Amino acid sequence: MKKRFLVAAVAATLVSPLAAQADATVYGNVHLSIDSPSFDDPTVNDNLDMNSNTSAIGVKGKEDLGGGMTALFKIEFQVDPSERASNGALTDRDQWVGLKGAMGTVKFGTMSNNYKISGAKIDPMYRTQLEGRGFMGTQSGLHGGAGENGGRSTNTLQYVSPKMGGMSVVFNYTISGADDETMGLGVHYKTKQIIAYVDYLDVQGSATGNGSGIAIGDSEAAFKVGGSYKMDAMTFGLQYESVEDVVGSDIVFASFNYQVNDNDNVAVTLGDVDLADDMGYAVMYNHKMSKRTNVYAGYGDDASNDNASQEQLTFGIRHKF
């Protein structure tokens, strides 16, 4: 316990001078759920459990440099309120510094790459126990993890172009000292009603895909196309990933979100891995108690043809600050 407090105190000491600036903001969220899994395999543990879902604290800010140029930074750490200590008290997340001007934004450090950014935008259950990239396996593992080949890409240079008619280009390249580096390129389009994207990722070395830990030897390419369309209270999303060479299977993901009223929405996601006989699906009801606090309940069935098929109930609460 003393060690955990010491780490937290050191982090607070580092963050406080930044937060004291007028252009720096301390932010975060505490997100916990109680989860009840059920496996076809009776030898797999399916006891009731409590989990943290990307609870985090961070500081971000900017400085006007004049001449239309702005300096940007972000330092974020993941925490686990459900455990006294889980892989240490703090785990680093996005941590980068950059410059923004008329020609676009350039960032150096650890950050979400072009491939991960777009997939998160069409999953209404993102960062819950029923998210597509995790339990459902209906978004590839390239949307998660960290490292040169992870969704949170380390040792990375990223360029984001200015938006032109809702369209922007995202380019990222790792600079890790390796003989070969991972490179990503995406074209993203966004308006009030439409999100559309095409993403390419040239993965080097080894990668973890679809939770299976599949290793690749040489350079392999991942490609996806997707987007969403909002029509009144309904939003439809669809994504296709051509990732068989990287994670072993191509993947289709679909989502539907219905806004019942200002505070309540119902979400459904569906997914198919390599044209399997059974589709995975999840349903979730979410209620906003305020602008910063929401509660939800959900059920999912991953309909897996590999290992043990799993069903799961989840009840969660999230507070942002």
C-alpha positions in Angstrom: 0.0 0.0 0.0 2.8 2.4 0.9 4.5 1.7 -2.4 1.3 2.5 -4.3 0.9 5.8 -2.5 4.5 6.6 -3.2 4.0 6.1 -7.0 0.8 8.1 -7.0 2.5 10.9 -5.0 5.4 11.0 -7.5 2.9 11.1 -10.4 1.0 13.9 -8.7 4.2 15.9 -8.2 5.0 15.6 -11.9 1.5 16.6 -13.0 0.9 19.5 -10.6 3.3 22.0 -12.2 1.7 21.3 -15.6 -1.8 21.6 -14.2 -1.0 24.9 -12.6 -0.6 26.5 -16.0 -3.7 28.2 -17.4 -3.6 26.1 -20.6 -3.2 22.6 -18.9 -6.1 20.4 -17.9 -6.2 17.5 -15.5 -8.8 14.9 -16.7 -9.7 11.3 -16.3 -12.4 8.7 -15.6 -13.2 6.0 -13.1 -15.0 3.1 -14.9 -15.8 -0.2 -13.1 -18.1 -3.1 -13.9 -19.4 -6.2 -12.3 -19.3 -9.1 -14.8 -20.8 -12.5 -14.9 -19.2 -14.8 -17.6 -20.5 -18.2 -18.7 -18.4 -20.7 -20.7 -19.4 -23.8 -22.6 -16.2 -25.4 -21.2 -17.0 -26.4 -17.5 -13.3 -26.3 -16.6 -13.1 -22.6 -17.3 -13.6 -20.3 -14.3 -16.9 -18.3 -14.6 -17.2 -16.7 -11.2 -18.6 -13.2 -10.7 -15.9 -10.6 -11.1 -15.2 -6.9 -10.8 -13.2 -5.2 -13.6 -11.8 -1.8 -14.3 -12.4 -0.6 -17.9 -9.6 1.8 -18.8 -9.9 3.9 -15.7 -7.3 6.6 -16.2 -5.9 10.0 -15.1 -4.0 12.4 -17.2 -3.0 16.0 -18.0 -3.1 17.7 -21.4 -2.5 21.2 -22.6 -1.4 23.6 -25.3 0.6 26.8 -25.7 0.0 29.5 -28.3 3.4 30.0 -30.0 2.2 32.8 -32.3 2.1 32.9 -36.0 -0.7 30.3 -36.1 1.5 27.7 -34.3 0.5 25.8 -31.2 2.5 23.4 -29.0 0.5 20.4 -27.6 1.2 17.7 -25.1 -0.6 14.8 -23.3 0.5 12.5 -20.5 -1.9 9.8 -19.4 -1.8 6.9 -17.0 -4.2 3.9 -16.6 -5.2 2.9 -13.0 -7.2 -0.1 -11.7 -9.5 0.9 -8.8 -10.7 -2.7 -8.5 -7.3 -3.9 -7.3 -4.9 -2.7 -4.6 -2.1 -3.2 -7.2 -2.4 -4.7 -10.7 0.8 -4.7 -12.7 1.9 -1.7 -10.7 -0.2 1.3 -9.5 0.1 3.1 -12.8 0.4 2.0 -16.5 1.4 4.5 -19.1 -1.0 5.2 -22.0 -0.9 8.0 -24.6 2.1 10.2 -23.9 3.3 12.6 -26.6 4.3 16.1 -27.5 3.5 17.9 -30.8 3.1 21.0 -32.9 -0.1 22.2 -34.7 -0.2 24.7 -37.5 -1.8 25.6 -40.8 -0.1 22.6 -42.5 -1.5 20.1 -39.9 -0.4 18.4 -36.6 2.8 16.5 -35.9 3.2 14.4 -32.8 6.1 12.4 -31.3 5.7 9.7 -28.6 3.1 7.0 -27.8 -0.4 7.4 -29.2 -3.3 5.7 -30.9 -2.5 5.0 -34.5 -4.6 5.5 -37.5 -6.0 2.0 -37.5 -7.2 2.1 -33.8 -8.7 5.6 -34.0 -11.2 4.8 -36.7 -12.4 1.4 -35.2 -13.2 3.0 -31.9 -15.6 5.5 -33.5 -18.2 3.0 -34.6 -18.3 0.7 -31.5 -20.9 2.0 -29.1 -19.6 -0.4 -26.4 -16.0 0.7 -26.7 -14.1 0.4 -23.4 -16.6 -1.9 -21.8 -16.4 -5.6 -21.2 -18.4 -6.1 -24.4 -16.3 -4.1 -26.8 -15.7 -5.5 -30.3 -11.9 -5.6 -30.0 -12.0 -7.5 -26.7 -14.6 -10.0 -25.5 -16.4 -10.1 -28.8 -13.3 -10.5 -31.0 -15.3 -8.8 -33.8 -12.6 -6.2 -34.2 -9.1 -7.4 -34.7 -6.4 -7.2 -32.0 -4.7 -4.5 -34.0 -7.2 -2.1 -32.3 -5.7 -2.9 -28.9 -2.4 -3.5 -27.1 0.7 -1.3 -27.1 4.1 -1.3 -28.8 5.4 -0.7 -32.3 2.6 -3.0 -33.6 0.0 -2.2 -31.0 -3.1 0.0 -31.4 -1.3 2.3 -28.9 1.8 2.8 -31.0 5.1 3.5 -29.2 8.2 5.3 -30.7 5.8 6.9 -33.2 5.8 9.9 -35.4 2.3 10.9 -36.5 1.0 13.5 -38.9 -2.6 14.6 -39.2 -3.5 16.9 -42.1 -6.0 19.8 -41.7 -9.6 18.9 -42.5 -10.7 19.8 -45.9 -14.5 19.4 -46.5 -14.6 16.9 -43.5 -11.7 14.8 -44.8 -8.2 14.4 -43.3 -5.2 12.1 -43.8 -3.5 10.4 -40.9 0.1 9.0 -41.3 2.1 7.3 -38.6 5.6 5.7 -38.6 7.5 4.0 -35.8 11.1 5.0 -35.2 12.3 2.3 -32.9 15.8 1.6 -34.3 14.6 -1.7 -35.9 15.6 -2.7 -39.5 12.0 -2.5 -40.5 9.3 -0.2 -39.0 5.5 -0.2 -38.8 3.8 2.3 -41.1 0.1 3.3 -41.2 -1.9 5.5 -43.5 -5.6 6.4 -43.2 -8.1 8.7 -45.0 -10.8 9.7 -42.6 -14.0 11.6 -43.4 -16.4 13.0 -40.8 -19.5 15.2 -40.8 -22.5 15.5 -38.4 -24.2 12.5 -40.1 -21.4 10.5 -41.7 -18.1 8.9 -40.7 -16.1 7.0 -43.3 -12.6 5.7 -43.4 -10.0 3.6 -45.2 -7.0 2.5 -43.2 -3.8 0.6 -44.1 -1.3 -0.7 -41.6 2.0 -2.4 -42.7 2.9 -4.4 -39.6 6.6 -5.4 -38.9 7.9 -8.3 -36.7 5.2 -9.8 -34.5 1.7 -8.8 -33.6 -1.1 -10.0 -31.3 -4.3 -10.4 -33.2 -7.8 -11.2 -32.1 -6.6 -12.2 -28.7 -4.8 -15.2 -30.1 -1.2 -14.0 -29.9 -0.5 -15.0 -33.6 3.0 -14.1 -34.5 4.0 -13.0 -37.9 7.6 -13.2 -39.2 7.9 -10.7 -42.1 6.0 -7.6 -43.0 2.3 -8.1 -43.4 -0.4 -5.7 -44.4 -3.8 -5.0 -42.8 -6.5 -3.1 -44.6 -10.0 -2.0 -43.5 -12.8 0.1 -44.7 -15.8 1.3 -42.7 -18.0 4.0 -41.3 -21.3 5.0 -39.8 -24.4 6.9 -40.8 -26.6 8.9 -38.4 -30.3 9.2 -39.3 -32.4 11.1 -36.6 -32.1 9.0 -33.4 -30.5 6.0 -35.2 -26.8 5.4 -36.1 -25.6 2.4 -38.2 -22.0 1.3 -38.4 -20.1 -1.2 -40.5 -16.5 -2.2 -40.8 -14.6 -4.9 -42.9 -11.0 -5.9 -42.0 -8.8 -7.7 -44.5 -6.4 -9.1 -41.8 -6.0 -12.8 -42.5 -2.3 -12.6 -43.1 -1.8 -10.7 -39.7 -4.3 -12.3 -37.3 -5.5 -15.4 -39.2 -9.0 -14.3 -40.2 -10.9 -11.5 -42.0 -13.5 -9.8 -39.8 -16.8 -8.0 -40.3 -18.2 -5.8 -37.6 -21.6 -4.0 -37.5 -23.2 -1.7 -34.9 -26.6 -0.1 -34.3 -27.3 2.6 -31.8 -30.8 4.0 -31.0 -31.1 7.2 -28.9 -34.3 6.7 -26.9 -34.1 10.2 -25.4 -31.5 12.7 -24.2 -30.3 10.3 -21.5 -30.9 6.8 -22.7 -29.7 4.7 -25.6 -29.8 1.1 -26.7 -26.8 -0.4 -28.7 -26.4 -3.6 -30.6 -23.2 -5.0 -32.2 -22.8 -8.0 -34.5 -19.6 -9.6 -35.8 -18.4 -12.4 -38.0 -14.9 -13.8 -38.0 -13.8 -15.4 -41.2 -17.4 -16.2 -42.3 -17.9 -18.4 -39.3 -21.2 -20.4 -38.9 -22.2 -18.3 -35.8 -22.1 -14.6 -35.4 -21.1 -12.9 -32.1 -23.5 -10.3 -30.8 -24.0 -7.9 -27.8 -26.8 -5.7 -26.5 -26.4 -2.8 -24.1 -28.7 -0.3 -22.4 -27.0 2.9 -21.3 -28.4 5.7 -19.0 -26.8 9.1 -18.5 -27.3 10.3 -15.0 -25.4 13.5 -15.7 -23.0 14.9 -18.3 -20.2 13.1 -16.5 -21.8 9.9 -15.0 -23.5 7.0 -16.8 -24.6 3.5 -15.9 -25.2 0.6 -18.2 -26.2 -3.1 -18.4 -25.3 -5.4 -21.3 -25.2 -9.0 -22.5 -23.0 -10.6 -25.1 -22.4 -14.0 -26.8 -19.1 -14.3 -28.7 -20.3 -17.4 -30.6 -16.7 -18.5 -30.9 -15.7 -21.5 -32.9 -12.4 -21.6 -31.2 -11.6 -22.6 -27.6 -14.6 -22.1 -25.2 -17.6 -20.1 -26.4 -18.5 -17.4 -23.9 -21.5 -15.4 -22.8 -21.3 -12.5 -20.5 -23.5 -10.1 -18.5 -22.0 -6.8 -17.4 -23.2 -4.0 -15.2 -21.1 -0.8 -15.1 -20.7 2.7 -13.9 -18.4 5.4 -15.3 -17.6 8.9 -14.0 -15.6 11.4 -16.0 -13.8 14.4 -14.5 
